[in-house]
Amino acid sequence: MDAVVVLVLSVSCLLLLSLWRQRSGRGKLPPGPTPLPIIGNFLQIDAKNISQSLTNISKVYGPVFTLYLGRKPTLVLHGYEAVKEALIDHGEEFSGRGSFPMAERTNKGLGIVFSNGSIWKEIRRFSLVTLRNLGMGKRTIEDRVQEEAQCLVEELRKTNGSPCDPTFILSCAPCNVICSIIFQNRFNYKDQDFLTFMEKLNENVRILSSPWFQANHNQLSEFTLEHLATTVNDLFAAGTETTSTTLRYSLLLLLKHPHVTAKVQEEIDRVVGRHRSPCMQDRNHMPYTDAMIHEVQRFIDLVPTNLPHEVTCDIKFRNYLIPKGTTVITSLSSVLHDSKEFPNPEVFDPGHFLDKNGNFKKSDYFMPFSTGKRMCAGEGLACMELFLFLTTILQNFKLKSLVHTKDINITPVANGFTSLPPPYQLCFIPV
């Protein structure tokens, strides 16, 4: 009995000591739910729906609050105003890359996505200039995307209208665009080297999609060949998986909403016709198609909690003192699904990006690529690929579902990092 009493007292003292140390270590951090010793607030977060967990907590503590992911405090920003104030108004102070354990194991803190400090600034500047130069060669990047769009159509024709899972083909197309830019050469979709490369790329993405809480960050100080190689890998990983996932989700949503598909195809017939390939200039005359693509990106909420940021110096933010090195989570989901900006945000509706006259309407709340200094460097290429690939597919095929529209499941499958569409099949019927 005495041993039990001693054990209870010891655990109680440990609990109180841990709570005191966490509270005293907060300084002037925002309030948040009370953390438990060692594990912090992990029990209050649903790993299968982190975004909804953050929303629930924000209803109690407001748009800026503190979570303990283990023993370290993490600043959480929820809603457009808080995210904008941090990533845009205080962009430099919030431009660090937060801890991402799985990336540190695979990328070692190298490359453009997971590096920090002056090295990150240098590699980002180098990457943007180099890509711009590569696109200014004999063929523009748009030419390369158009060529790949036609190759994609030819591959889809080989299905002969039979049911197929589009995952692999839709992954090959954006990957080949990056190959065309980096290697100045595209590959046949059956090329064994290309298939092996795709397999390794997908495996890396699966690793990075594992839960990303808790770990030490390693600062680099050299601009090395390994750093450049990792940067190229980042371009493939970021430029392939996110675009192919968005394309796959786009087709699923178009199957679910055939009236939207019909409007898009009518616009393609009217503006582009059947005898030439779509080009980026066409987008200016295709507001409904443009709105549909934006709505897909808003609705699917591909990266709900963004990649983690880190505060680069002590900063006073909304009367709180945020210490240098604090990890920051920004809820992009709370911005993309803001009901004040997007009425009925849980409904897929291209009208969210159209004015009363049917013209395309921009929105500051459109942040699928994040915002500020850490905004995705490949946004322009991704937008080009989405427009040209989708319009070229819909110019050449009717989409046929294997089940009734009411039975099509569009519920995302969370994998710890991105929101993926559920597996499905469809038929590409030539027109």
C-alpha positions in Angstrom: 0.0 0.0 0.0 2.9 2.4 0.9 4.5 1.7 -2.5 1.2 2.7 -4.3 1.0 5.9 -2.3 4.6 6.8 -3.1 4.0 6.0 -6.8 0.9 8.2 -6.9 2.7 11.1 -5.1 5.6 10.8 -7.5 3.5 10.8 -10.6 1.5 13.8 -9.2 4.7 15.7 -8.5 6.0 14.9 -12.0 2.7 16.1 -13.5 2.7 19.4 -11.6 6.4 20.0 -12.3 5.9 19.4 -16.0 2.8 21.7 -16.1 4.7 24.4 -14.3 7.7 24.1 -16.6 5.5 24.2 -19.7 3.5 27.2 -18.4 6.6 29.1 -17.2 8.3 28.4 -20.5 5.5 29.9 -22.5 6.5 33.5 -21.7 3.8 35.5 -23.5 2.7 32.9 -25.9 -1.1 32.8 -26.7 -3.3 30.6 -24.6 -4.2 27.1 -25.6 -5.5 23.8 -24.2 -3.6 22.5 -21.1 -0.9 20.0 -22.2 -0.1 16.7 -20.5 3.5 15.9 -19.5 5.7 14.7 -22.3 2.9 14.1 -24.9 1.6 17.6 -24.7 -1.8 18.1 -26.6 -1.5 15.0 -28.8 -4.6 13.4 -27.3 -6.6 16.5 -28.4 -5.6 16.1 -32.0 -7.2 13.6 -34.4 -4.4 12.4 -36.6 -6.9 11.5 -39.4 -8.4 15.0 -39.4 -5.8 17.5 -38.0 -7.5 20.4 -39.7 -10.9 19.8 -38.0 -9.1 19.4 -34.6 -7.5 22.8 -35.1 -10.9 24.3 -36.0 -12.5 22.9 -32.8 -9.7 24.3 -30.6 -9.9 27.7 -32.3 -13.6 27.9 -31.3 -12.4 27.9 -27.7 -9.1 29.9 -27.9 -9.6 32.1 -30.9 -7.6 32.4 -34.2 -4.2 32.4 -32.5 -3.4 29.7 -29.9 -0.6 27.5 -28.6 -0.4 23.7 -28.8 2.2 21.5 -27.3 3.3 18.8 -29.7 5.3 16.9 -27.2 7.1 19.3 -24.9 7.7 22.1 -27.4 5.2 24.9 -28.0 3.7 25.4 -31.4 1.9 28.5 -32.6 -1.3 27.8 -34.5 -2.8 30.4 -36.8 -6.4 29.9 -37.9 -8.4 32.0 -40.3 -7.5 34.4 -43.1 -6.7 37.5 -41.0 -4.2 35.6 -38.7 -2.5 33.7 -41.6 -2.2 36.9 -43.7 -0.9 38.9 -40.8 1.9 36.4 -40.2 2.9 35.2 -43.6 2.5 38.4 -45.5 2.6 41.4 -43.1 5.4 39.7 -41.1 6.7 37.5 -43.9 10.4 37.7 -43.1 9.9 36.9 -39.4 7.7 33.9 -40.2 9.7 32.6 -43.2 11.6 29.8 -41.4 10.8 26.2 -42.2 9.5 24.4 -39.2 10.5 20.9 -38.0 9.5 18.1 -40.4 11.1 14.9 -39.1 10.4 12.7 -42.1 11.9 15.3 -44.5 15.0 15.6 -42.3 15.5 11.8 -42.6 15.2 11.8 -46.4 16.4 15.3 -47.4 18.7 16.1 -44.5 17.4 19.7 -44.5 18.7 20.2 -48.0 16.9 21.5 -51.1 14.4 24.3 -51.6 11.5 23.1 -49.5 13.0 22.1 -46.2 16.1 24.3 -45.9 16.4 27.5 -43.9 18.2 30.8 -43.5 20.5 32.3 -46.0 21.0 28.9 -47.7 17.3 28.7 -48.4 17.2 32.2 -49.8 20.1 31.5 -52.1 18.8 28.1 -53.4 15.3 29.6 -54.0 16.7 32.5 -55.9 19.0 30.2 -57.9 16.1 27.8 -58.6 13.7 30.5 -59.8 16.3 32.1 -62.1 17.5 28.8 -63.5 13.9 27.6 -64.2 13.2 30.9 -65.9 16.2 30.5 -68.1 15.3 26.9 -69.0 11.9 28.1 -70.0 13.4 30.8 -72.2 15.1 28.3 -74.6 14.0 27.1 -78.0 10.6 26.1 -76.6 8.7 27.8 -73.9 7.4 25.9 -70.9 3.9 26.3 -72.3 5.1 24.5 -75.5 6.4 21.6 -73.3 3.1 21.4 -71.4 1.1 21.4 -74.6 3.2 18.7 -76.0 2.8 16.6 -72.9 -1.0 17.2 -72.9 -1.2 15.7 -76.4 0.9 12.7 -75.3 -1.4 12.3 -72.3 -4.4 12.3 -74.7 -2.8 9.6 -76.8 -2.2 7.4 -73.7 -5.8 7.8 -72.7 -7.0 6.8 -76.2 -5.2 3.5 -75.7 -7.7 2.7 -73.0 -10.3 2.3 -75.7 -13.0 3.7 -73.5 -12.6 0.8 -71.0 -12.7 1.4 -67.3 -9.4 2.6 -65.9 -7.8 4.0 -62.8 -6.2 7.3 -64.0 -3.7 7.6 -61.2 -0.6 6.4 -63.0 -1.2 8.2 -66.3 -2.0 11.5 -64.5 1.2 11.1 -62.5 3.4 10.6 -65.6 2.3 13.8 -67.3 3.4 16.4 -64.8 6.5 14.4 -64.0 7.4 14.4 -67.7 7.0 18.2 -67.8 9.7 18.5 -65.1 11.9 16.0 -67.0 11.5 18.1 -70.1 12.5 21.2 -68.3 15.4 19.7 -66.2 16.7 17.1 -68.7 15.5 18.8 -71.9 13.8 15.5 -72.7 10.6 13.7 -72.0 10.1 9.9 -71.7 7.8 7.4 -73.0 5.3 6.3 -70.3 6.5 2.7 -70.7 10.3 3.6 -70.5 11.8 1.4 -67.7 14.1 4.1 -66.4 11.1 6.5 -66.2 9.0 3.8 -64.4 11.8 3.2 -61.9 12.2 6.9 -61.3 8.4 7.3 -60.8 8.4 4.4 -58.3 11.2 6.0 -56.2 9.5 9.4 -56.4 6.2 8.0 -55.1 8.0 6.1 -52.3 9.7 9.4 -51.1 6.3 11.1 -51.1 4.8 8.4 -49.1 7.6 8.7 -46.5 7.1 12.5 -46.3 3.4 12.0 -45.9 3.9 10.3 -42.5 3.0 12.3 -39.4 5.4 15.2 -39.0 5.3 16.1 -35.3 8.5 16.2 -33.1 12.2 16.4 -34.0 15.4 18.5 -34.0 16.2 20.7 -36.9 19.7 20.8 -38.5 20.9 24.1 -39.9 23.1 23.9 -43.0 25.7 26.4 -44.0 27.0 25.2 -47.4 25.8 25.4 -50.9 26.8 22.0 -52.1 26.3 19.7 -55.1 24.2 17.5 -52.8 22.1 20.5 -52.0 21.5 21.1 -55.7 20.6 17.4 -56.3 18.1 17.5 -53.4 16.6 20.7 -54.9 16.0 18.9 -58.2 14.4 16.1 -56.2 12.1 18.7 -54.6 11.1 20.0 -58.0 10.0 16.5 -59.0 8.3 15.7 -55.8 6.4 19.0 -55.4 5.8 19.4 -59.2 4.5 15.8 -59.7 2.5 14.6 -56.8 0.5 17.7 -56.0 -0.4 18.4 -59.6 -1.3 14.8 -60.4 -3.4 14.5 -57.2 -5.3 17.7 -58.1 -5.9 16.4 -61.7 -7.2 13.1 -60.3 -9.5 14.9 -57.9 -10.6 17.2 -60.7 -11.8 14.4 -62.8 -13.6 12.8 -59.8 -15.4 16.1 -59.1 -16.4 16.5 -62.8 -17.8 13.0 -62.7 -19.8 13.9 -59.6 -21.1 17.2 -61.1 -21.9 16.5 -64.8 -23.6 19.9 -65.2 -20.3 21.5 -64.4 -18.5 19.3 -66.9 -21.1 20.2 -69.6 -20.6 23.9 -69.0 -16.8 23.6 -69.2 -16.9 21.5 -72.4 -19.3 24.0 -74.0 -16.9 26.8 -73.2 -14.0 24.8 -74.7 -16.0 24.1 -77.9 -16.9 27.8 -78.2 -13.4 29.3 -77.5 -11.0 26.6 -78.6 -12.9 24.3 -80.9 -11.7 20.9 -81.9 -9.0 21.7 -84.4 -6.2 23.2 -82.3 -4.7 22.7 -78.9 -5.8 24.9 -75.9 -3.3 27.5 -74.9 -2.9 29.8 -71.9 -4.3 32.8 -73.8 -7.6 30.9 -74.0 -8.0 31.1 -70.2 -8.8 34.9 -70.5 -11.9 34.0 -72.5 -12.9 31.0 -70.4 -14.0 32.3 -67.0 -16.2 29.3 -66.1 -13.3 26.8 -66.8 -10.9 29.1 -64.8 -13.4 29.3 -62.0 -13.9 25.5 -62.0 -10.2 24.8 -61.7 -9.9 27.4 -58.8 -12.9 25.8 -57.1 -11.3 22.3 -57.4 -8.2 23.6 -55.6 -10.2 25.4 -53.0 -12.6 22.5 -52.4 -10.1 19.6 -52.1 -7.9 21.6 -49.7 -4.9 19.6 -50.8 -2.5 20.6 -47.9 -4.9 21.5 -45.1 -2.3 22.6 -42.5 0.5 23.7 -44.9 4.1 22.9 -44.3 5.2 24.0 -40.9 6.9 27.5 -40.6 9.3 28.7 -38.0 9.8 32.1 -36.4 13.2 33.4 -37.4 13.6 35.9 -34.5 11.8 37.0 -31.4 8.7 38.9 -32.5 5.7 40.6 -30.9 2.6 39.3 -32.6 -0.9 40.4 -31.5 0.5 41.4 -28.1 2.1 38.0 -27.6 5.9 37.4 -27.6 6.8 34.6 -29.9 10.3 33.3 -29.3 12.8 32.7 -32.1 12.6 29.1 -33.3 8.9 28.6 -32.4 7.2 26.2 -34.9 4.1 27.7 -36.6 1.2 25.8 -38.1 -1.0 27.8 -40.5 -4.4 26.4 -41.2 -4.9 26.9 -45.0 -8.2 24.9 -44.6 -9.6 27.6 -42.4 -8.9 30.1 -45.2 -10.1 28.1 -48.2 -13.3 27.1 -46.4 -14.1 30.5 -44.9 -17.9 30.9 -45.1 -17.7 34.7 -45.2 -15.7 34.6 -48.5 -17.2 31.3 -49.9 -20.9 30.8 -49.1 -21.5 27.1 -48.5 -17.8 26.3 -48.5 -18.4 22.5 -48.2 -20.2 22.6 -51.5 -18.3 22.3 -54.8 -19.5 25.4 -56.8 -17.4 27.2 -59.5 -19.7 30.2 -58.7 -17.4 30.9 -55.7 -15.0 32.4 -58.3 -17.6 34.2 -60.6 -19.2 37.6 -60.2 -22.8 38.3 -61.0 -22.0 38.8 -64.7 -20.2 35.5 -65.0 -16.7 37.0 -65.1 -13.9 35.4 -63.2 -13.5 36.8 -59.7 -10.2 36.7 -57.8 -10.1 36.1 -54.1 -7.4 36.9 -51.6 -8.5 33.8 -49.7 -7.3 31.6 -52.5 -4.2 30.1 -50.9 -3.8 26.5 -52.0 -0.1 27.2 -52.7 0.3 29.0 -49.3 1.3 32.6 -49.3 4.2 34.9 -48.4 7.9 34.2 -48.7 7.5 30.4 -48.5 4.8 30.3 -51.1 5.2 27.4 -53.6 7.8 28.4 -56.2 6.1 26.2 -58.8 2.6 27.9 -58.6 2.8 29.3 -62.2 3.8 25.9 -63.7 1.1 24.1 -61.7 -1.6 26.5 -62.8 -0.5 26.1 -66.4 -0.5 22.3 -66.2 -3.9 22.2 -64.6 -5.5 24.4 -67.2 -3.9 22.8 -70.3 -4.1 19.2 -69.1 -7.8 19.5 -68.1 -9.0 21.5 -71.1 -7.1 19.1 -73.5 -8.7 16.0 -71.8 -12.2 17.5 -71.9 -11.7 18.7 -75.5 -11.0 15.1 -76.6 -13.1 12.9 -74.2 -16.4 12.6 -72.5 -16.0 11.3 -68.9 -18.1 8.3 -68.0 -18.6 7.1 -64.5 -19.0 3.4 -63.6 -21.6 4.3 -60.9 -24.5 6.7 -60.6 -23.5 10.2 -59.7 -25.2 10.0 -56.3 -23.0 7.0 -55.5 -19.7 8.7 -56.4 -17.7 9.1 -53.2 -15.7 12.4 -53.1 -14.7 12.2 -49.4 -10.9 12.9 -49.1 -8.6 10.2 -47.7 -6.2 11.9 -45.3 -2.7 10.5 -45.3 -1.1 12.7 -42.6 0.0 15.5 -45.0 -2.3 15.9 -48.0 -5.9 15.1 -48.8 -6.2 12.4 -51.5 -9.2 11.5 -53.5 -10.6 8.0 -52.9 -9.7 5.4 -55.5 -12.0 5.3 -58.5 -12.3 4.3 -62.1 -13.8 6.0 -65.1 -14.0 5.7 -68.9 -12.5 8.1 -71.3 -14.9 8.2 -74.3 -13.4 9.8 -77.4 -15.6 12.6 -78.9 
